Amino acid sequence: MRPIKPYKLTCLLLAMLVSLGLVLSSCSGAVDPQPSTTGSIATVTTSSTAATTVTETTTATTTAETTTATTAPPTTRPTTTVTNAPPVPPVTPAEYKPFEVQEDKDLPPPSATPMAPDAGGTKPDAAVAAALDCTPAGLPYQAISPSQYYAYNQLNAVQKAVYTEMRAYAQDMRPGGYIQQPCGKDDLLRAYEALLTDTPQFFWLSHSFVYGADSADSPDDAKKVVYFQLDHPEHKADYICTKEQAISIAAQIKSKISGIFSAMGPGLPEYERELYLHDWICANTVYENQAVTDADNHWYAFSSYGVFTKGLAVCEGYARAFQLLLYYAGIQNTLVSGNTLRLTGRPDTGSHHMWSIVRINGVWGYTDVTWNDDGLSVNGTKQTSYRWFNIPEDELRYDHYLDNTFPLPAANSFDNTYFAVKGQLLADEQPADAFVKDQVIRAAKEGGQYVEMLSAAPNAINAQLLGLTINTFLSRAEINAGLESPIRRITLERRSTRYCLASWN
């Protein structure tokens, strides 16, 4: 074998993995460093939130590529919007971000020794993989198989083969090994990004890895070696916790998920399964504000582990836990990354965010569990909202900016929104005043103090005008006719071009 030519790459990818703008530190507890290889080594950090910069370094004996980047984690909560705010102009999501290459000739070559090829090729250690498997026994629904994972199916044939090999190494937390599939560095990056997107059950994966090539001439044509765990003077990669910790965590997650599905029971249609799992997360999770400024000591908040064992998470943890539960419920979905969107129509680049797109009965819609959790404050009390539950893209774009790594399916239907299913969707050409009155009467009779509504047509609900009409003496008398406790005043707030909230006291 020709000597491996050293080069280092730390890349921060602009796209999908939202919260992937943050490289999480490892858990406490040392991990034995693995053997390294002679030759080309690159440290790769994936992220969806900042520009990618690659610095190419060359000496007489080495070529190295490296980047450093820091970015705020995607941990945003819903922001207050203005009543009757103007619509937001559309934006175009990016599918993949190119590299910016710069030359630097001063980086010394790393010292390394060859790694022995894996005795079992890319086949995982069955006992370890089983101990790390979060899948409960006796699930009432047919779980989504890895071949159906969304990001995997956006890859080309070469990238799928690389993904499969990487998955095998990560599945039992091996330090790494050779990639048998001939590929370029872009294929490695794309495959790893897809792996991170698809596998919330691999909560131990960090957002970086190291790779090398065994060619002095053309690294992109050479046989590659990847490391998920490497201790080196110039290059470091690690899982976010030790194997022993991960085995313990996996057992806790499995037990929790088993209890969730046991309580949910079999036979529910897809929509009801999604709603149940959404509501479970909202009822059992608190937003971990400390992780926003101290991610190193609150790394669990960025994974499904935070939701299932601590009940604490930021947006990435919410989205990954939801993703895993939907997998086990047999529902296709994937992570979506981007930013919050200001009323000016410009993305807030400091507010990196992650949410979900879910396929229910063949129809895709966007769900943001983080923002739905305590997404309303009614009479001083926080309430779960359904404003961002299976909504179409044009409603999502009112306050979310899509900046996803992988192309997303079309989402343009209201059919699976909470409002359509619950009868709280104002249809085209339906009189808004009668609709709102009916919604208020129905919710008040059920003991509620508010009702969320959505309109199929933008700007169909004029909150200011309806607020005046619905609070007249005659209108309130009509509403109160069937109520035990009369309503004194109704407040209407239009918080997007389609969404309206009515509350009363």
C-alpha positions as CSV (number, residue, x, y, z in Angstrom):
1,M,0.0,0.0,0.0
2,R,1.3,3.5,-0.8
3,P,1.9,5.8,2.2
4,I,-1.2,7.8,3.3
5,K,-0.7,11.4,2.6
6,P,-1.8,13.6,5.5
7,Y,-4.3,16.4,5.2
8,K,-6.9,17.8,7.7
9,L,-10.4,19.0,7.1
10,T,-12.7,20.4,9.6
11,C,-15.8,21.5,7.8
12,L,-18.9,23.3,9.0
13,L,-21.7,22.5,6.6
14,L,-24.4,25.1,6.1
15,A,-27.3,22.9,5.9
16,M,-29.6,20.5,7.5
17,L,-28.2,19.5,10.7
18,V,-29.5,22.4,12.6
19,S,-28.4,22.2,15.7
20,L,-25.5,20.7,14.1
21,G,-23.8,24.1,14.3
22,L,-22.6,22.9,17.6
23,V,-19.9,20.3,18.2
24,L,-20.9,18.6,21.4
25,S,-18.2,17.8,23.9
26,S,-17.8,14.2,25.1
27,C,-19.3,12.9,28.4
28,S,-17.2,12.5,31.4
29,G,-15.1,9.4,31.4
30,A,-12.0,8.8,29.2
31,V,-12.2,6.8,26.1
32,D,-9.2,4.8,25.0
33,P,-7.7,6.4,22.0
34,Q,-7.7,4.3,18.8
35,P,-4.7,3.6,16.6
36,S,-4.4,6.2,13.8
37,T,-3.2,5.9,10.3
38,T,-0.2,7.2,8.5
39,G,-1.1,9.7,5.9
40,S,-3.9,11.9,5.0
41,I,-6.2,12.8,7.9
42,A,-9.1,15.2,7.9
43,T,-11.3,16.4,10.7
44,V,-14.9,17.0,9.5
45,T,-17.5,19.0,11.5
46,T,-21.0,19.1,10.1
47,S,-23.3,21.9,10.7
48,S,-26.3,23.5,9.1
49,T,-25.9,26.9,10.5
50,A,-22.7,28.6,9.4
51,A,-20.7,29.0,6.2
52,T,-18.2,26.2,5.4
53,T,-14.6,27.1,5.2
54,V,-11.8,24.7,4.2
55,T,-8.2,25.7,4.5
56,E,-5.9,23.6,2.3
57,T,-2.4,23.2,3.7
58,T,0.6,21.9,1.7
59,T,4.2,21.2,2.6
60,A,6.8,19.1,0.9
61,T,5.3,16.0,2.4
62,T,1.8,16.9,3.5
63,T,-1.5,18.3,2.2
64,A,-3.9,19.3,5.0
65,E,-7.4,20.9,4.9
66,T,-8.9,22.4,8.0
67,T,-11.6,24.7,9.2
68,T,-12.6,26.1,12.5
69,A,-16.0,27.6,13.1
70,T,-18.2,28.5,16.0
71,T,-21.9,29.0,15.9
72,A,-24.8,29.3,18.3
73,P,-26.7,26.0,18.7
74,P,-30.2,25.9,17.2
75,T,-32.1,26.4,20.4
76,T,-34.8,29.0,19.7
77,R,-38.2,29.3,21.2
78,P,-41.1,30.9,19.5
79,T,-40.9,34.7,19.2
80,T,-43.8,37.1,19.7
81,T,-45.4,38.2,16.5
82,V,-47.5,41.3,15.8
83,T,-51.3,41.1,15.4
84,N,-52.2,41.4,11.7
85,A,-48.6,41.3,10.7
86,P,-47.8,41.4,7.0
87,P,-47.1,38.3,5.0
88,V,-43.5,37.1,4.6
89,P,-42.0,36.9,1.1
90,P,-41.0,33.4,0.1
91,V,-37.4,32.2,0.4
92,T,-35.7,29.4,-1.4
93,P,-34.1,26.5,0.6
94,A,-30.6,25.6,-0.1
95,E,-29.9,21.9,-0.8
96,Y,-26.2,21.8,-0.4
97,K,-23.4,24.3,0.4
98,P,-20.0,24.3,-1.5
99,F,-16.6,24.6,0.1
100,E,-14.5,27.7,0.2
101,V,-10.9,26.6,-0.2
102,Q,-7.8,28.6,0.9
103,E,-4.1,27.7,1.0
104,D,-1.9,27.6,4.0
105,K,1.6,26.0,3.9
106,D,2.4,26.0,7.6
107,L,0.5,23.1,9.1
108,P,2.9,20.3,10.1
109,P,2.0,16.7,9.1
110,P,0.4,14.5,11.8
111,S,2.2,11.5,13.1
112,A,0.2,8.4,12.8
113,T,0.4,4.6,12.5
114,P,-1.6,2.3,10.2
115,M,-4.9,0.9,11.5
116,A,-5.3,-2.8,11.1
117,P,-8.2,-3.6,8.8
118,D,-11.4,-4.7,10.7
119,A,-11.3,-8.5,11.2
120,G,-15.0,-8.6,10.4
121,G,-15.0,-6.0,7.7
122,T,-17.9,-3.6,8.4
123,K,-20.0,-6.1,10.2
124,P,-21.0,-4.7,13.7
125,D,-20.3,-6.6,16.9
126,A,-23.8,-8.1,17.4
127,A,-23.6,-8.2,21.2
128,V,-22.6,-4.6,21.5
129,A,-25.0,-3.4,18.9
130,A,-27.9,-5.2,20.7
131,A,-26.9,-3.6,24.0
132,L,-27.0,-0.2,22.3
133,D,-30.3,-0.8,20.5
134,C,-33.1,1.4,21.8
135,T,-35.9,-0.5,20.1
136,P,-38.4,-2.0,22.6
137,A,-39.8,-5.4,22.1
138,G,-43.5,-5.9,21.2
139,L,-44.1,-2.5,19.5
140,P,-47.7,-2.3,18.4
141,Y,-46.8,-0.8,15.0
142,Q,-44.3,-1.9,12.3
143,A,-41.3,0.4,12.7
144,I,-39.8,2.3,9.8
145,S,-36.8,0.4,8.4
146,P,-33.4,2.1,7.8
147,S,-33.9,1.6,4.1
148,Q,-36.9,4.0,4.3
149,Y,-35.0,6.7,6.2
150,Y,-35.4,10.0,4.3
151,A,-31.9,11.4,4.1
152,Y,-30.5,8.0,3.0
153,N,-32.9,8.0,0.1
154,Q,-31.6,11.5,-1.1
155,L,-28.1,10.0,-1.7
156,N,-26.6,8.7,-4.9
157,A,-25.5,5.0,-5.1
158,V,-21.9,5.8,-4.0
159,Q,-23.0,7.8,-1.0
160,K,-25.5,5.2,0.0
161,A,-22.7,2.6,0.1
162,V,-20.5,4.9,2.2
163,Y,-23.5,5.6,4.5
164,T,-24.0,1.9,5.0
165,E,-20.4,1.4,5.9
166,M,-20.3,4.4,8.3
167,R,-23.5,3.2,9.9
168,A,-21.9,-0.2,10.6
169,Y,-19.0,1.4,12.4
170,A,-21.2,3.7,14.4
171,Q,-23.8,1.1,15.3
172,D,-21.5,-0.6,17.9
173,M,-19.4,2.5,18.6
174,R,-16.2,1.3,17.0
175,P,-13.5,3.9,16.6
176,G,-13.7,3.6,12.8
177,G,-12.2,1.7,9.9
178,Y,-11.7,1.6,6.2
179,I,-14.4,2.6,3.7
180,Q,-14.4,0.0,1.0
181,Q,-16.6,2.0,-1.4
182,P,-14.4,4.2,-3.7
183,C,-15.5,7.8,-3.1
184,G,-14.5,11.4,-2.8
185,K,-14.5,13.6,0.3
186,D,-17.8,15.2,-0.7
187,D,-19.3,11.7,-0.7
188,L,-18.0,11.1,2.8
189,L,-19.4,14.4,4.0
190,R,-22.8,13.9,2.4
191,A,-23.1,10.3,3.7
192,Y,-22.2,11.3,7.3
193,E,-24.6,14.2,7.2
194,A,-27.3,11.9,6.1
195,L,-26.4,9.4,8.8
196,L,-26.7,12.2,11.5
197,T,-30.0,13.3,10.1
198,D,-31.5,9.8,10.0
199,T,-30.4,8.2,13.3
200,P,-31.7,9.8,16.5
201,Q,-31.2,6.3,18.1
202,F,-27.4,6.8,17.6
203,F,-27.4,9.5,20.3
204,W,-23.7,9.0,20.9
205,L,-22.6,10.3,17.5
206,S,-20.9,13.7,17.5
207,H,-21.0,16.2,14.7
208,S,-17.5,15.6,13.6
209,F,-15.3,12.8,12.3
210,V,-11.8,12.3,10.9
211,Y,-10.9,10.7,7.6
212,G,-7.8,9.9,5.7
213,A,-6.9,8.6,2.2
214,D,-4.1,6.3,1.1
215,S,-3.0,8.1,-2.0
216,A,-0.2,10.6,-2.5
217,D,-1.7,11.6,-5.9
218,S,-5.4,12.0,-5.8
219,P,-7.1,11.7,-2.4
220,D,-10.6,11.7,-3.9
221,D,-9.7,8.5,-5.8
222,A,-8.1,6.8,-2.9
223,K,-9.3,4.3,-0.4
224,K,-10.6,6.1,2.7
225,V,-10.4,5.5,6.4
226,V,-12.8,7.2,8.8
227,Y,-12.6,7.8,12.5
228,F,-15.4,8.6,14.9
229,Q,-13.0,8.3,17.8
230,L,-9.4,9.5,17.4
231,D,-6.9,11.2,19.8
232,H,-4.2,12.9,17.8
233,P,-2.1,16.0,18.4
234,E,-3.6,17.7,15.4
235,H,-6.9,15.9,15.0
236,K,-9.5,14.8,17.5
237,A,-12.9,13.1,17.2
238,D,-14.9,11.3,19.8
239,Y,-18.3,10.0,20.6
240,I,-20.2,12.2,23.0
241,C,-20.1,9.5,25.7
242,T,-18.3,6.3,26.5
243,K,-19.6,2.9,25.3
244,E,-20.5,2.0,28.9
245,Q,-22.5,5.2,29.4
246,A,-24.3,4.7,26.0
247,I,-25.3,1.1,26.9
248,S,-26.8,2.4,30.2
249,I,-28.6,5.3,28.4
250,A,-29.9,3.0,25.7
251,A,-31.5,0.8,28.3
252,Q,-33.2,3.8,29.9
253,I,-34.5,5.1,26.5
254,K,-35.8,1.6,25.6
255,S,-37.7,1.3,28.9
256,K,-39.2,4.8,28.5
257,I,-40.3,4.3,24.9
258,S,-41.8,0.9,25.8
259,G,-44.0,2.6,28.4
260,I,-45.1,5.3,25.9
261,F,-46.3,2.8,23.3
262,S,-47.9,0.5,25.9
263,A,-50.0,3.5,27.1
264,M,-50.8,4.5,23.5
265,G,-51.9,1.1,22.5
266,P,-52.4,-0.5,19.0
267,G,-54.8,0.3,16.2
268,L,-54.6,4.0,16.0
269,P,-54.5,5.7,12.6
270,E,-51.4,7.6,11.6
271,Y,-52.7,11.0,12.5
272,E,-53.7,9.9,16.0
273,R,-50.4,8.2,16.6
274,E,-48.5,11.4,15.6
275,L,-50.8,13.5,17.8
276,Y,-50.4,11.2,20.8
277,L,-46.6,11.2,20.5
278,H,-46.5,15.0,20.0
279,D,-48.6,15.6,23.1
280,W,-46.5,13.2,25.1
281,I,-43.3,15.1,24.4
282,C,-45.0,18.4,25.1
283,A,-46.4,17.1,28.4
284,N,-43.1,15.6,29.6
285,T,-40.4,17.9,28.3
286,V,-39.2,21.3,29.5
287,Y,-37.0,23.6,27.4
288,E,-33.5,23.5,28.7
289,N,-32.5,27.1,28.7
290,Q,-29.1,26.5,30.3
291,A,-28.0,24.5,27.2
292,V,-28.2,27.6,25.1
293,T,-25.2,29.2,26.9
294,D,-23.6,26.1,28.4
295,A,-23.9,23.3,25.8
296,D,-20.8,21.4,27.1
297,N,-22.5,20.6,30.4
298,H,-25.9,20.1,28.9
299,W,-25.1,18.0,25.9
300,Y,-28.0,15.7,26.6
301,A,-30.4,18.5,25.6
302,F,-29.3,18.1,21.9
303,S,-30.3,14.5,21.7
304,S,-33.3,12.2,22.2
305,Y,-31.6,11.1,25.4
306,G,-32.5,14.5,27.0
307,V,-36.2,14.1,26.4
308,F,-36.6,10.4,27.4
309,T,-34.4,10.3,30.5
310,K,-34.3,13.9,31.8
311,G,-37.3,15.6,30.3
312,L,-35.1,18.4,29.2
313,A,-34.2,19.4,25.7
314,V,-33.6,22.2,23.2
315,C,-35.1,22.1,19.7
316,E,-32.7,19.5,18.4
317,G,-33.6,17.2,21.3
318,Y,-37.3,17.7,20.8
319,A,-37.0,17.0,17.1
320,R,-34.8,13.9,17.4
321,A,-37.1,12.4,20.1
322,F,-40.1,13.0,18.0
323,Q,-38.3,11.5,15.0
324,L,-37.5,8.3,16.9
325,L,-41.0,7.9,18.3
326,L,-42.5,8.4,14.8
327,Y,-40.1,5.7,13.4
328,Y,-41.3,3.2,16.0
329,A,-44.9,4.2,15.2
330,G,-44.3,3.4,11.5
331,I,-44.5,7.0,10.3
332,Q,-42.0,8.5,7.9
333,N,-40.5,11.8,8.9
334,T,-37.2,13.7,8.8
335,L,-35.5,16.6,10.5
336,V,-35.6,20.1,9.1
337,S,-33.2,22.9,9.9
338,G,-33.1,26.6,9.4
339,N,-33.7,29.8,11.3
340,T,-36.5,31.8,12.8
341,L,-37.8,34.4,10.4
342,R,-38.3,38.0,11.2
343,L,-41.4,39.9,10.1
344,T,-39.2,41.7,7.6
345,G,-38.9,38.3,5.8
346,R,-35.2,38.0,6.6
347,P,-33.8,35.0,8.6
348,D,-32.5,35.6,12.0
349,T,-29.1,34.0,11.6
350,G,-28.5,34.0,15.3
351,S,-31.6,31.8,15.9
352,H,-30.7,28.4,14.5
353,H,-33.6,26.0,14.7
354,M,-34.7,22.4,14.0
355,W,-38.1,20.9,13.5
356,S,-39.8,18.1,11.6
357,I,-41.6,17.2,8.4
358,V,-44.0,14.3,8.7
359,R,-45.8,12.0,6.2
360,I,-49.4,11.2,7.3
361,N,-51.5,9.1,4.9
362,G,-49.1,10.0,2.1
363,V,-49.3,13.8,2.7
364,W,-46.3,15.7,4.1
365,G,-46.6,18.6,6.6
366,Y,-44.3,20.5,9.0
367,T,-44.5,20.0,12.7
368,D,-42.5,22.1,15.3
369,V,-42.8,20.3,18.6
370,T,-40.5,22.8,20.3
371,W,-42.6,25.8,19.5
372,N,-45.9,23.9,20.1
373,D,-44.7,23.1,23.6
374,D,-45.9,26.0,25.8
375,G,-46.5,27.9,22.6
376,L,-49.4,29.9,24.0
377,S,-49.9,32.1,27.0
378,V,-53.6,32.5,27.7
379,N,-54.6,34.5,30.8
380,G,-51.1,34.1,32.2
381,T,-51.0,30.3,31.7
382,K,-48.8,28.4,29.3
383,Q,-50.6,26.1,26.9
384,T,-49.6,23.5,24.3
385,S,-50.3,25.0,20.8
386,Y,-51.1,23.2,17.6
387,R,-50.2,26.2,15.4
388,W,-47.2,24.3,13.9
389,F,-48.8,20.8,13.6
390,N,-48.7,19.3,10.0
391,I,-48.9,22.8,8.5
392,P,-48.2,23.5,4.8
393,E,-45.1,25.3,3.7
394,D,-46.6,28.7,3.0
395,E,-47.8,28.8,6.6
396,L,-44.5,27.6,7.9
397,R,-42.6,30.3,6.0
398,Y,-44.4,33.0,8.0
399,D,-41.9,32.5,10.9
400,H,-39.5,29.7,9.8
401,Y,-36.6,30.1,7.3
402,L,-35.8,26.8,5.5
403,D,-32.1,26.2,5.1
404,N,-32.1,22.4,4.8
405,T,-29.2,20.3,3.6
406,F,-31.4,17.8,1.7
407,P,-34.3,18.6,-0.7
408,L,-37.6,18.3,1.0
409,P,-40.9,16.9,-0.3
410,A,-43.8,19.2,-1.2
411,A,-46.0,20.2,1.7
412,N,-49.0,22.1,0.5
413,S,-52.0,20.5,2.1
414,F,-54.1,21.5,5.1
415,D,-55.7,18.0,5.4
416,N,-53.6,16.8,8.3
417,T,-53.4,20.1,10.3
418,Y,-54.9,19.9,13.7
419,F,-57.4,22.5,12.7
420,A,-58.7,20.6,9.7
421,V,-59.1,17.4,11.7
422,K,-60.7,19.2,14.7
423,G,-63.0,21.4,12.6
424,Q,-61.1,24.6,13.3
425,L,-60.2,25.4,9.7
426,L,-62.0,28.3,8.0
427,A,-62.8,27.1,4.5
428,D,-62.6,29.3,1.4
429,E,-65.5,31.7,1.1
430,Q,-66.9,30.7,4.5
431,P,-68.1,33.7,6.5
432,A,-65.5,34.5,9.1
433,D,-67.7,36.0,11.7
434,A,-70.1,33.1,11.9
435,F,-67.1,30.7,11.9
436,V,-65.4,32.4,14.8
437,K,-68.6,32.7,16.9
438,D,-69.2,28.9,16.4
439,Q,-65.7,28.1,17.5
440,V,-65.9,30.3,20.6
441,I,-69.3,28.8,21.6
442,R,-68.1,25.2,21.1
443,A,-64.8,25.7,23.0
444,A,-66.5,27.6,25.8
445,K,-69.2,24.9,26.2
446,E,-66.4,22.4,26.7
447,G,-64.9,24.5,29.4
448,G,-62.1,26.1,27.4
449,Q,-60.9,29.6,27.6
450,Y,-59.4,29.9,24.1
451,V,-59.5,28.4,20.7
452,E,-56.9,28.3,17.9
453,M,-58.1,28.6,14.3
454,L,-56.5,28.5,10.9
455,S,-57.8,29.8,7.6
456,A,-57.4,28.0,4.3
457,A,-57.3,31.4,2.6
458,P,-54.7,34.0,3.7
459,N,-56.0,37.2,5.3
460,A,-59.6,35.8,5.5
461,I,-59.8,36.6,9.2
462,N,-59.5,40.3,10.1
463,A,-58.9,40.2,13.8
464,Q,-59.4,43.9,14.4
465,L,-62.7,44.1,12.6
466,L,-64.0,40.8,13.9
467,G,-63.0,41.8,17.4
468,L,-65.3,44.8,17.2
469,T,-68.1,42.8,15.7
470,I,-68.0,39.9,18.0
471,N,-67.9,42.0,21.2
472,T,-71.2,43.9,20.5
473,F,-74.0,43.4,23.0
474,L,-76.1,41.4,20.6
475,S,-73.2,39.2,19.5
476,R,-72.2,38.4,23.1
477,A,-75.8,37.7,24.0
478,E,-75.9,35.2,21.2
479,I,-72.7,33.5,22.3
480,N,-73.7,33.4,26.0
481,A,-77.1,32.0,25.3
482,G,-76.0,28.4,25.7
483,L,-73.3,29.0,28.4
484,E,-73.5,28.5,32.1
485,S,-70.8,31.1,32.7
486,P,-71.2,34.2,30.5
487,I,-68.2,35.6,28.6
488,R,-67.5,39.2,29.3
489,R,-65.0,39.9,26.5
490,I,-63.4,38.0,23.6
491,T,-59.9,38.9,22.4
492,L,-58.9,38.0,18.8
493,E,-55.3,37.9,17.7
494,R,-54.2,37.2,14.2
495,R,-50.6,35.9,14.5
496,S,-50.0,35.1,10.8
497,T,-51.8,35.5,7.6
498,R,-53.8,32.4,8.4
499,Y,-53.6,31.7,12.1
500,C,-55.9,33.4,14.6
501,L,-56.3,32.9,18.4
502,A,-59.5,33.7,20.3
503,S,-59.4,33.9,24.1
504,W,-62.0,35.2,26.6
505,N,-62.7,35.8,30.2
